[in-house]
Structures are given as structure tokens and as C-alpha cells.
């Protein structure tokens, strides 16, 4: 026996009764030639439904809410349900992007919200043209009730669809501050009441509705701007947290480096210098005693120890050398580092870096990853050539270090910790990036790091986000 999913069960439990209610409302209404405005309202709602505002994932906010509220205030709950069900057109229905059950659920839940809003409004006030205070109060209660019904049904459907807690989904069904969004939505309900009064107060009410569509478009743009601003604010907040984390991490690494340098100077270089001093004293005593051969042997050892200490100091100075990281600092730092390394190795290192602006911590992170990969290639791969590139790609920022050395097995080497791959992975992850290692014995190696393009520049707060298909939120 096939098990029915909770989402399908919800869709059926809402759609079937609402379709029956729509048919019943159509049958019991005494139709006449004076009912043509119902078609006008349904057509107007359908037109506005073509201009939704993306909210979250596949969810949308429909701008037809004040129109549906106006219908709910003018007509009986049954006719409000009928107009909402017929007028809630979703272009995806014609493109085959939603199945029949999803389309019926979208229409049914909007119709139910309109029905509840109309029922509550007519329970509070006799008509739209009644006392202003009572009409506005009834419109406010109706808008709240319609929104609660609509948001609850959409939230449940999205919760089942995305397998997320209902409370988490509910927080996504708004744009901007919750209080401001609620006030704006209730305000649209009051606007619907004013539209209904204007429609009934003149013989050319249809023109009043048509003119109302202009400020409705402005309201749509307001929602778009609010959503874009909220997304930009969230992205800036995330960027700030990441940069703070990176800055702290860099400071910790610099402290570790200083401690390692101090340990090296104390435990290694000072011991070498002490040994040189002892050998020099012994050689002097051999010379004073006329033991020339023993003195020459000690002098040879002193010269070897001196050369070894000098090479170690040069390596330490190279490791401590860091170029200024500014707008073009990353390129300069890589060229300086590779030039020093190339002069001491047999490999030819080719560097290609695009010029673009990155935050200083991200530049330092990219430099450290590239430096680690280059050192691994030169020290362990025995290459003739190493190619280093940092490019701006359409989908990401791509750092690539490739060599023609002997190659290795990435899984084996990473488990042994020989190439420091885990360090590079950790650093790339700090900036929200990924790293890929391509290599095989005898085939060279390639390290590819992808960083988000969002690090290029602060996000802009304008423009419309791309439209997204959705369950529909009236």
C-alpha cells in the first residue's frame, strides 16, 4: 500500500473542501447581468498575480492582497472565495512547473484566507460604507485573520516540502523587521478597505481600481528594495564575522610563528653558535700545541657548520619575509616569494595573478595557501616547472598551483600529513572556499582553490533579486 506524504495529505485536505465550497457558492448565487464586476475583479487579481515578490526559496509574496481584501469587504464570503480561487493565477501552471495538486492548493489556501477575512469583516461591520472607525477595525481584523490562515497553510506546506521545522519556515515568510512587515501587511488590508469604499462610491469604480494598480506597483518595488536591503545587510554581517574570525586566526598564527622563531633561535641557532665557539677554542689549542693536522680538520668542520647555519638563517629570513598586502599586495608578495624560492631551487616558477581588490585577511589567506602549495611542489615533487595563477572566474575566484613533478596519491599523502593538505583545506574553509587536489604518481600535481566572488567587493543594495517560483503567499 502506497503511503501518502504529509504534504499531499495537507494539499488534499485543503483543496478538496475549498473546491466543493467554490462549486456550492457558484450554485447558490443568483447570477444576473449585474455580476460582471466579479469577472473584472478576478481578471484584475490574475493580472497582479503575474507580479509576485520572491520571499524565500520557492515562496513568493503576492501583491494582490489588497485587491482580495477589497473583494472580501464588498462581497459575501462565498463570492470572495470564488473570486480568489479563480483569480489566483500562477504562470507556472501553464508552463507545467507545478503539478495539479500544488496549483489547486495554492488557489485553495488563498481562497480560504479571503473567505475567513470576508466572514470576519462582515461579522464586525455591516458594510464597507458604514462607520469609518468600525470599518477600519474590521478591515484590520480581517487582514490579520487572512494573513494568519495564509501564512499557516503555506508554512506547513513548506515545512513538509523542505523537511524543516515550522517555526524556522515561519521566520522566512516575511521581509525585513517582523513588526514592520506585519504593519505593512495590515496596512495593505486597510488600503483594500479604502479601495472598496472608493469603488462603491462612484459609478466608475473600475477606473478607480485601475488607477490603484499604479501605487500597488510602487508597493511591490518597496518590498523588492526591502528584501534586497535585508539580503545585503545579512551578507555584510556574515562577511564581517568571517573577517573577524580570519583576523583573529591570523593573529594567532603570527603569535605561533614568533614563538617558533624564538624556540629556534634558543634551541637551534644558539647551540650551533656555541658549538662553533667550542671548535674554534679547540682549534686554537691544537695550533698552539703544533698539532696542525687536527687544527685543519676542526677548521673544516667549523666552515661546514658555518655554511649550515648560514643556510638555515637564510631559510628563516625567507619564511619571515612577508610583502605588504594591499590592493596589489598579493601579486607582489607571490612574485617576491617565488623569485626567492626559484633562486634556491631547480624549478622555474611562473606566476599569473589578476588585479582585483580583496580584503586584507583574504589576501593573506590566499597567500598562505599558495605558499604552502608551492613549497610542497618544490620540496616534494621535484618539478621542472611550477605554474601559479589567481584568476577571477564567472563563478568564483580561482587559485591554482600546478607542477610537472613526480606527483603523488592525494589520499595516501593526506592521511600521512606529508604535504600539509589539511592545513590548506582548513584555510580555504575559513574564507568559505573549497580546495581540490588532482595528482597521480608520475603525472604531476594540481591544487585548485575556489573562493566566493562575494569577497571581490561589498554587495550592492539595489536592484531586483531574480524571481523565484513558489507555493504562493497572498
C-alpha positions as CSV (number, residue, x, y, z in Angstrom):
1,X,0.0,0.0,0.0
2,X,1.4,3.4,-1.1
3,X,1.9,5.8,1.8
4,X,0.6,9.3,1.3
5,X,3.1,12.0,2.1
6,X,2.1,14.7,4.8
7,X,2.4,17.4,2.1
8,X,-0.1,15.6,-0.2
9,X,-2.4,15.0,2.7
10,X,-2.3,18.7,3.6
11,X,-2.9,19.7,0.0
12,X,-5.8,17.4,-0.4
13,X,-7.4,18.3,2.9
14,X,-7.4,22.0,1.9
15,X,-8.0,21.8,-1.8
16,X,-11.0,19.3,-1.9
17,X,-13.2,21.2,0.6
18,X,-12.4,24.5,-0.9
19,X,-13.3,23.3,-4.4
20,X,-16.5,22.0,-3.1
21,X,-17.2,25.3,-1.4
22,X,-16.4,27.2,-4.7
23,X,-18.9,25.0,-6.6
24,X,-21.5,25.5,-3.9
25,X,-21.0,29.3,-3.9
26,X,-21.5,29.4,-7.6
27,X,-24.6,27.2,-7.5
28,X,-26.4,29.1,-4.7
29,X,-25.7,32.6,-6.1
30,X,-28.5,34.0,-8.2
31,X,-26.5,35.2,-11.2
32,X,-27.5,38.2,-13.3
33,X,-26.1,40.7,-15.8
34,X,-25.1,42.9,-12.9
35,X,-22.5,40.3,-11.7
36,X,-19.9,41.3,-14.4
37,X,-17.8,43.1,-11.8
38,X,-16.9,39.7,-10.3
39,X,-15.2,38.8,-13.6
40,X,-13.5,42.2,-13.6
41,X,-12.2,41.6,-10.1
42,X,-11.0,38.1,-10.9
43,X,-9.2,39.4,-14.0
44,X,-7.5,42.2,-12.1
45,X,-6.3,39.8,-9.4
46,X,-5.0,37.4,-12.1
47,X,-3.1,40.3,-13.7
48,X,-1.5,41.3,-10.4
49,X,-0.6,37.7,-9.7
50,X,1.9,37.9,-12.6
51,X,4.0,40.3,-10.4
52,X,4.9,38.4,-7.3
53,X,7.8,39.3,-4.9
54,X,10.3,36.4,-4.2
55,X,10.4,35.8,-0.4
56,X,12.4,32.6,0.4
57,X,13.4,29.6,-1.7
58,X,10.3,28.9,-3.8
59,X,7.9,31.0,-1.7
60,X,6.5,34.2,-3.0
61,X,4.6,37.2,-1.7
62,X,1.6,38.1,-3.9
63,X,0.8,41.8,-4.3
64,X,-2.9,41.0,-4.9
65,X,-3.6,41.0,-1.2
66,X,-5.3,44.5,-1.1
67,X,-7.4,43.6,-4.1
68,X,-8.5,40.3,-2.5
69,X,-9.3,42.2,0.7
70,X,-11.4,44.7,-1.3
71,X,-13.4,41.9,-2.8
72,X,-13.8,40.3,0.6
73,X,-15.2,43.6,2.0
74,X,-17.6,44.2,-0.9
75,X,-19.0,40.8,-1.5
76,X,-20.1,37.9,0.7
77,X,-17.6,35.3,1.9
78,X,-18.7,32.8,-0.7
79,X,-18.2,35.2,-3.6
80,X,-14.9,36.3,-2.1
81,X,-13.8,32.7,-2.1
82,X,-14.9,32.3,-5.7
83,X,-13.1,35.3,-7.0
84,X,-9.9,34.5,-5.1
85,X,-9.9,30.9,-6.3
86,X,-10.5,31.8,-10.0
87,X,-8.2,34.9,-10.0
88,X,-5.2,33.4,-8.2
89,X,-3.4,32.6,-11.4
90,X,0.1,31.1,-11.3
91,X,2.1,31.4,-14.6
92,X,3.9,28.2,-13.6
93,X,0.6,26.3,-14.1
94,X,0.8,27.0,-17.8
95,X,4.5,26.1,-18.0
96,X,4.0,22.8,-16.3
97,X,6.3,23.7,-13.4
98,X,3.8,22.8,-10.7
99,X,1.5,19.8,-10.7
100,X,-2.3,19.9,-10.4
101,X,-2.4,19.3,-6.6
102,X,0.1,22.1,-5.9
103,X,-1.8,24.5,-8.2
104,X,-5.1,23.7,-6.6
105,X,-3.6,24.0,-3.1
106,X,-2.2,27.5,-4.0
107,X,-5.6,28.6,-5.1
108,X,-7.5,27.0,-2.3
109,X,-5.4,28.4,0.5
110,X,-5.7,31.9,-0.9
111,X,-9.4,31.4,-1.3
112,X,-9.7,30.2,2.3
113,X,-7.8,33.2,3.6
114,X,-10.2,35.5,1.6
115,X,-13.2,33.6,2.9
116,X,-12.1,33.9,6.5
117,X,-11.2,37.6,6.1
118,X,-14.6,38.4,4.5
119,X,-16.5,36.4,7.2
120,X,-14.8,38.3,10.0
121,X,-15.2,41.7,8.4
122,X,-18.9,41.2,7.8
123,X,-19.3,40.0,11.3
124,X,-17.8,43.2,12.7
125,X,-19.3,45.8,10.4
126,X,-22.5,45.7,8.3
127,X,-20.9,47.1,5.2
128,X,-17.9,48.9,3.7
129,X,-19.7,52.2,3.7
130,X,-20.5,52.1,7.4
131,X,-18.9,54.0,10.2
132,X,-15.2,54.7,9.5
133,X,-13.8,53.5,12.8
134,X,-15.7,50.2,12.7
135,X,-14.8,49.7,9.0
136,X,-11.1,50.2,9.6
137,X,-11.2,48.0,12.7
138,X,-13.0,45.3,10.8
139,X,-10.5,45.6,7.9
140,X,-7.6,45.3,10.3
141,X,-9.0,42.2,11.9
142,X,-9.8,40.7,8.5
143,X,-6.3,41.3,7.2
144,X,-4.8,39.7,10.3
145,X,-7.0,36.7,10.1
146,X,-6.4,36.3,6.3
147,X,-2.6,36.5,6.8
148,X,-2.6,34.0,9.7
149,X,-4.6,31.5,7.7
150,X,-2.5,32.0,4.6
151,X,0.9,32.0,6.4
152,X,0.0,29.0,8.5
153,X,-1.0,26.9,5.4
154,X,2.0,28.0,3.4
155,X,4.3,27.5,6.3
156,X,3.0,23.9,6.9
157,X,3.4,23.1,3.2
158,X,6.9,24.5,3.1
159,X,7.8,22.7,6.3
160,X,6.7,19.3,4.8
161,X,8.3,20.1,1.5
162,X,11.7,21.2,2.8
163,X,11.6,18.9,5.9
164,X,12.2,21.9,8.2
165,X,10.6,22.9,11.5
166,X,7.5,25.1,11.0
167,X,8.9,27.8,13.2
168,X,12.0,28.1,11.1
169,X,9.9,28.3,7.9
170,X,7.6,30.9,9.5
171,X,10.6,33.3,10.1
172,X,11.3,33.2,6.4
173,X,7.7,34.3,5.4
174,X,8.5,37.9,5.9
175,X,10.6,40.7,4.5
176,X,12.6,42.9,6.9
177,X,11.7,43.5,10.5
178,X,8.8,41.4,11.7
179,X,6.9,44.3,13.3
180,X,7.4,46.5,10.2
181,X,6.3,43.7,7.9
182,X,3.2,43.0,9.9
183,X,2.2,46.7,10.0
184,X,2.8,46.9,6.2
185,X,0.7,43.9,5.6
186,X,-2.1,45.1,7.8
187,X,-1.8,48.5,6.1
188,X,-2.4,46.8,2.7
189,X,-5.6,45.4,4.2
190,X,-6.8,48.9,5.3
191,X,-5.9,50.1,1.7
192,X,-8.1,47.3,0.4
193,X,-11.0,48.7,2.5
194,X,-10.4,52.2,1.2
195,X,-10.3,50.8,-2.4
196,X,-13.6,49.1,-1.7
197,X,-15.2,52.3,-0.4
198,X,-13.9,54.2,-3.5
199,X,-15.2,51.5,-5.8
200,X,-18.7,51.7,-4.4
201,X,-18.8,55.5,-4.1
202,X,-18.6,56.2,-7.8
203,X,-20.1,54.9,-11.0
204,X,-16.7,54.5,-12.5
205,X,-15.3,52.2,-9.8
206,X,-13.4,50.1,-12.3
207,X,-11.2,53.1,-13.2
208,X,-10.5,53.7,-9.5
209,X,-9.2,50.1,-9.3
210,X,-7.2,50.5,-12.4
211,X,-5.6,53.7,-11.0
212,X,-4.9,51.8,-7.8
213,X,-2.6,49.4,-9.6
214,X,0.0,52.2,-10.0
215,X,0.7,52.7,-6.3
216,X,0.5,48.9,-6.0
217,X,3.4,48.6,-8.3
218,X,5.3,51.1,-6.1
219,X,4.4,48.9,-3.1
220,X,5.9,46.0,-5.0
221,X,9.1,47.9,-5.6
222,X,9.2,48.8,-1.9
223,X,9.1,45.1,-1.0
224,X,11.8,44.4,-3.5
225,X,14.0,47.1,-2.1
226,X,13.4,45.9,1.5
227,X,14.3,42.3,0.5
228,X,17.4,43.4,-1.3
229,X,18.5,45.6,1.6
230,X,17.9,42.8,4.1
231,X,19.9,40.4,2.0
232,X,22.7,42.9,1.6
233,X,22.7,43.5,5.4
234,X,22.8,39.8,6.1
235,X,25.7,39.3,3.7
236,X,27.6,42.2,5.2
237,X,27.1,40.8,8.6
238,X,28.3,37.4,7.5
239,X,31.4,38.9,5.8
240,X,32.1,40.9,9.0
241,X,32.0,37.7,11.1
242,X,34.3,35.9,8.7
243,X,36.7,38.7,8.5
244,X,36.8,39.0,12.3
245,X,37.4,35.2,12.5
246,X,40.2,35.4,9.9
247,X,41.8,38.4,11.6
248,X,41.8,36.5,15.0
249,X,43.1,33.4,13.3
250,X,45.9,35.3,11.5
251,X,46.9,36.9,14.8
252,X,47.1,33.5,16.5
253,X,49.2,32.2,13.6
254,X,51.6,35.1,13.8
255,X,51.9,34.5,17.6
256,X,52.7,30.9,16.9
257,X,55.3,31.8,14.3
258,X,57.0,34.2,16.7
259,X,57.1,31.5,19.4
260,X,58.6,29.1,16.9
261,X,61.2,31.6,15.8
262,X,62.1,32.2,19.4
263,X,62.3,28.5,20.1
264,X,64.5,28.0,17.0
265,X,66.9,30.8,18.0
266,X,67.2,29.5,21.5
267,X,67.3,25.7,20.9
268,X,69.0,25.5,17.4
269,X,70.9,28.5,16.3
270,X,72.3,29.3,19.7
271,X,73.5,25.7,20.0
272,X,75.2,25.9,16.6
273,X,77.0,29.1,17.6
274,X,78.1,27.6,20.9
275,X,79.5,24.6,19.0
276,X,81.3,26.9,16.6
277,X,82.8,28.7,19.6
278,X,84.0,25.4,21.2
279,X,85.5,24.2,17.9
280,X,87.3,27.5,17.5
281,X,88.8,27.3,21.0
282,X,89.9,23.7,20.5
283,X,91.4,24.5,17.1
284,X,93.4,27.4,18.7
285,X,94.8,25.0,21.3
286,X,95.8,22.5,18.6
287,X,97.7,25.3,16.8
288,X,99.4,26.3,20.0
289,X,100.5,22.7,20.5
290,X,101.8,22.4,17.0
291,X,99.1,19.9,16.0
292,X,98.4,21.4,12.6
293,X,96.5,18.4,11.1
294,X,94.0,18.3,13.9
295,X,93.5,22.1,13.7
296,X,92.8,21.9,9.9
297,X,90.2,19.2,10.5
298,X,88.4,21.3,13.1
299,X,88.6,24.4,10.8
300,X,86.9,22.3,8.0
301,X,84.2,21.3,10.5
302,X,83.8,25.0,11.5
303,X,83.4,26.0,7.9
304,X,80.7,23.3,7.3
305,X,78.9,24.4,10.5
306,X,79.1,28.0,9.4
307,X,77.6,27.2,5.9
308,X,74.9,25.1,7.5
309,X,74.0,27.9,10.0
310,X,74.0,30.5,7.2
311,X,71.7,28.4,5.0
312,X,69.3,27.9,8.0
313,X,69.3,31.6,8.7
314,X,68.5,32.4,5.1
315,X,65.6,30.0,5.1
316,X,64.3,31.5,8.3
317,X,64.5,35.0,6.8
318,X,62.7,33.9,3.7
319,X,59.9,32.3,5.8
320,X,59.6,35.6,7.8
321,X,59.5,37.7,4.7
322,X,56.0,39.0,4.0
323,X,55.2,41.6,1.4
324,X,52.7,44.4,2.1
325,X,49.2,43.1,1.3
326,X,47.2,45.9,-0.2
327,X,45.2,46.1,-3.4
328,X,48.1,44.7,-5.5
329,X,50.0,43.3,-2.5
330,X,49.0,39.7,-3.1
331,X,50.6,39.7,-6.5
332,X,53.7,41.4,-5.3
333,X,54.0,39.0,-2.3
334,X,53.7,36.0,-4.6
335,X,56.3,37.3,-7.1
336,X,58.8,38.1,-4.3
337,X,58.3,34.8,-2.6
338,X,58.6,32.7,-5.8
339,X,61.6,34.7,-7.0
340,X,63.5,34.0,-3.8
341,X,62.5,30.3,-3.9
342,X,63.3,30.0,-7.6
343,X,66.9,31.2,-7.0
344,X,67.5,28.4,-4.5
345,X,65.8,25.6,-6.4
346,X,65.9,23.9,-9.8
347,X,62.3,24.7,-10.6
348,X,61.1,27.5,-12.8
349,X,58.1,29.2,-11.2
350,X,55.6,31.1,-13.4
351,X,53.2,33.4,-11.7
352,X,50.0,34.9,-13.2
353,X,47.7,37.0,-10.9
354,X,44.8,39.1,-12.0
355,X,44.5,42.5,-10.4
356,X,41.3,42.8,-8.2
357,X,40.5,44.1,-4.7
358,X,40.2,41.7,-1.8
359,X,40.0,42.3,1.9
360,X,43.5,42.1,3.6
361,X,42.7,38.9,5.6
362,X,41.5,37.1,2.5
363,X,44.7,38.2,0.6
364,X,46.8,36.9,3.4
365,X,44.9,33.6,3.5
366,X,45.3,33.2,-0.3
367,X,49.0,34.0,0.0
368,X,49.5,31.4,2.7
369,X,47.6,28.7,0.8
370,X,49.6,29.4,-2.4
371,X,52.8,29.5,-0.4
372,X,52.1,26.1,1.2
373,X,51.2,24.6,-2.2
374,X,54.3,26.0,-3.9
375,X,56.6,24.7,-1.2
376,X,55.0,21.3,-1.3
377,X,55.5,21.2,-5.1
378,X,59.2,22.3,-5.0
379,X,60.3,20.3,-1.9
380,X,58.5,17.1,-2.6
381,X,57.6,16.9,-6.3
382,X,60.9,17.6,-7.9
383,X,59.3,19.6,-10.7
384,X,61.0,21.4,-13.6
385,X,58.1,24.0,-13.8
386,X,55.5,25.3,-11.3
387,X,52.6,27.4,-12.5
388,X,50.8,29.7,-10.1
389,X,47.6,31.6,-11.1
390,X,44.9,33.6,-9.3
391,X,42.0,34.4,-11.7
392,X,38.6,36.0,-11.5
393,X,36.2,33.4,-13.0
394,X,32.5,33.9,-13.7
395,X,31.5,31.7,-10.8
396,X,34.4,32.1,-8.3
397,X,37.9,33.3,-7.6
398,X,40.3,30.5,-8.5
399,X,43.8,29.9,-7.2
400,X,45.7,27.2,-9.0
401,X,49.2,25.8,-8.3
402,X,50.3,23.2,-10.9
403,X,53.6,21.4,-11.4
404,X,55.1,18.8,-13.7
405,X,56.8,16.9,-10.9
406,X,56.6,13.3,-9.9
407,X,53.1,13.5,-8.5
408,X,51.6,11.6,-5.6
409,X,48.5,9.8,-4.3
410,X,46.4,12.6,-2.6
411,X,44.5,10.2,-0.3
412,X,47.7,8.5,0.9
413,X,49.7,11.6,1.4
414,X,46.9,13.5,3.1
415,X,46.4,10.7,5.6
416,X,50.2,10.8,6.3
417,X,50.1,14.6,6.6
418,X,53.2,14.8,4.4
419,X,52.0,17.6,2.1
420,X,50.1,19.8,4.6
421,X,46.9,19.4,2.6
422,X,44.8,19.5,5.7
423,X,46.2,23.0,6.6
424,X,45.3,24.3,3.1
425,X,41.8,22.8,3.4
426,X,41.3,24.5,6.7
427,X,42.4,27.9,5.5
428,X,40.2,27.7,2.4
429,X,37.3,26.7,4.5
430,X,37.8,29.8,6.7
431,X,37.0,32.0,3.7
432,X,34.0,29.9,2.6
433,X,36.0,28.3,-0.2
434,X,36.8,24.8,-1.3
435,X,40.0,23.0,-2.4
436,X,40.6,20.2,-4.9
437,X,43.8,18.1,-5.3
438,X,44.4,16.4,-8.6
439,X,47.5,14.2,-8.8
440,X,48.8,10.8,-9.5
441,X,52.3,9.2,-9.3
442,X,54.3,10.3,-12.3
443,X,51.6,12.8,-13.5
444,X,52.5,16.0,-11.6
445,X,50.0,17.7,-9.2
446,X,47.4,20.5,-9.3
447,X,45.9,22.3,-6.3
448,X,42.8,24.3,-7.1
449,X,41.2,26.6,-4.5
450,X,37.8,28.2,-5.2
451,X,36.9,31.3,-3.1
452,X,33.5,33.1,-3.3
453,X,33.2,36.0,-5.6
454,X,31.4,37.9,-2.8
455,X,34.9,38.8,-1.5
456,X,35.6,41.0,-4.5
457,X,33.5,44.0,-3.4
458,X,30.8,44.9,-0.9
459,X,27.4,43.8,-2.1
460,X,25.2,46.4,-3.7
461,X,21.9,47.1,-2.0
462,X,19.9,47.9,-5.1
463,X,18.3,46.0,-7.9
464,X,15.6,43.4,-8.1
465,X,16.5,39.9,-7.0
466,X,15.7,37.2,-9.5
467,X,12.1,35.9,-9.4
468,X,11.6,32.5,-7.9
469,X,8.7,30.1,-8.4
470,X,6.8,29.3,-5.3
471,X,3.9,28.0,-3.3
472,X,2.3,31.4,-3.3
473,X,1.8,33.7,-0.3
474,X,-1.1,36.1,-0.7
